[in-house]
Amino acid sequence: MSREWNSTAYHRLSKPQVGWGKKVLSRLRLRGSEVVLDAGCGTGRLTAELLEALPKGRVIGIDLSGNMLRLAREHLARFESRVSLAHCDLLHLPFDNVFDGIVSTAAFHWVLDHDRLFAGLYHALVPGGWLEAQCGGGPNITRVRTRANSLAASREFAAYFADFREPWLFQDAESAAETLCHAGFIDVETSVEPALTFLDSAEHYGEFVRNIILRRHLENIPGEFERRRFMARLTEQAAHDDPPFSLDYWRLNLRGRKA
Ligand SMILES: C[S@@+](CC[C@H](N)C(=O)[O-])C[C@H]1O[C@@H](n2cnc3c(N)ncnc32)[C@H](O)[C@@H]1O
């Protein structure tokens, strides 16, 4: 499975993620001089917001996608030496006692081993360091997920999805809290909230779902003609939803601290 994203499309389409992420950042109580990790920074739209809130601080942004990091480098150039970007897998974090805080938005559900992920994040923090994060959770995107899975199992497309496994882990609030505590975090708080999202046209819906939600599904379909057919079927179904072209997003909020 590819680690890559269409970063140009993500940068342009990620208004919902940026909106959710800004709410997460608004919960931080910063002195302004902290060293913070942005775990799964993508194209850096929220990393920039974080840097604005840390006039004397530094941010290290890490991501698995080279495309995302290339765009983030351009987007964050104005912050010069206050930001560093690194190609790094969240499951292989090389940091020990480095960060005052860790922020992550819309990334953790792409990582399928949360025990290992949270253990690595815990090690990366200094004592007293904090984690403030959000990712998909609970019944996130059930509607499009169910439709994509039944389309993938249909006679038309089944041959392409023989060994396919969904690329996400959507934990509920209780199991996420347990995983955080198990990794060593204290003062753990988790919650799941709805984030129903409306896209304004069939074209917008198709682009968004193709490049963000179902990018891994689409990679299994070899030809562009067939990929378009898969997306056309889903878009047609979404046109009949009430309201049309809406996505039943749910966000899992995660907070914890290292003793
Ligand atoms: C939906 S984007 C979110 C980007 C940004 N945080 C935002 O909110 O706009 C998810 C990001 O997580 C990154 N990601 C997924 N799995 C990862 C992993 N194992 N290690 C590092 N980054 C990962 C992806 O490459 C992608 O850039």
The ligand as a Tripos MOL2 file, in Angstrom:
@<TRIPOS>MOLECULE
LIG
   27    29     1     0     0
SMALL
NO_CHARGES

@<TRIPOS>ATOM
      1 C1         -5.3790   13.5230    6.6700 C.3       1 LIG1
      2 S1         -3.6810   13.9230    6.7410 S.3       1 LIG1
      3 C2         -3.6600   15.0940    8.1090 C.3       1 LIG1
      4 C3         -2.5900   16.1360    7.9360 C.3       1 LIG1
      5 C4         -2.6670   17.2890    8.9370 C.3       1 LIG1
      6 N1         -2.3570   16.8750   10.2770 N.3       1 LIG1
      7 C5         -4.0360   17.9370    8.8930 C.2       1 LIG1
      8 O1         -4.7850   17.8280    9.8850 O.co2     1 LIG1
      9 O2         -4.3710   18.5280    7.8440 O.co2     1 LIG1
     10 C6         -2.9760   12.4890    7.5220 C.3       1 LIG1
     11 C7         -1.4670   12.5310    7.5130 C.3       1 LIG1
     12 O3         -0.9690   11.4980    8.3480 O.3       1 LIG1
     13 C8          0.1850   10.9690    7.7250 C.3       1 LIG1
     14 N2          0.4460    9.6130    8.2110 N.ar      1 LIG1
     15 C9         -0.3420    8.5340    8.0850 C.ar      1 LIG1
     16 N3          0.2520    7.4560    8.6170 N.ar      1 LIG1
     17 C10         1.4540    7.8710    9.0840 C.ar      1 LIG1
     18 C11         2.5370    7.2250    9.7360 C.ar      1 LIG1
     19 N4          2.5160    5.9250   10.0080 N.pl3     1 LIG1
     20 N5          3.6070    7.9640   10.0730 N.ar      1 LIG1
     21 C12         3.6550    9.3120    9.8010 C.ar      1 LIG1
     22 N6          2.6550    9.9710    9.1910 N.ar      1 LIG1
     23 C13         1.5820    9.2560    8.8280 C.ar      1 LIG1
     24 C14        -0.1650   10.9910    6.2480 C.3       1 LIG1
     25 O4          0.9640   10.8490    5.4180 O.3       1 LIG1
     26 C15        -0.8820   12.3120    6.1200 C.3       1 LIG1
     27 O5         -0.0140   13.3550    5.8020 O.3       1 LIG1
@<TRIPOS>BOND
     1     1     2 1
     2     2     3 1
     3     2    10 1
     4     3     4 1
     5     4     5 1
     6     5     6 1
     7     5     7 1
     8     7     8 2
     9     7     9 1
    10    10    11 1
    11    11    12 1
    12    11    26 1
    13    12    13 1
    14    13    14 1
    15    13    24 1
    16    14    15 ar
    17    14    23 ar
    18    15    16 ar
    19    16    17 ar
    20    17    18 ar
    21    17    23 ar
    22    18    19 1
    23    18    20 ar
    24    20    21 ar
    25    21    22 ar
    26    22    23 ar
    27    24    25 1
    28    24    26 1
    29    26    27 1
@<TRIPOS>SUBSTRUCTURE
     1 LIG1         1 GROUP 0 **** ****
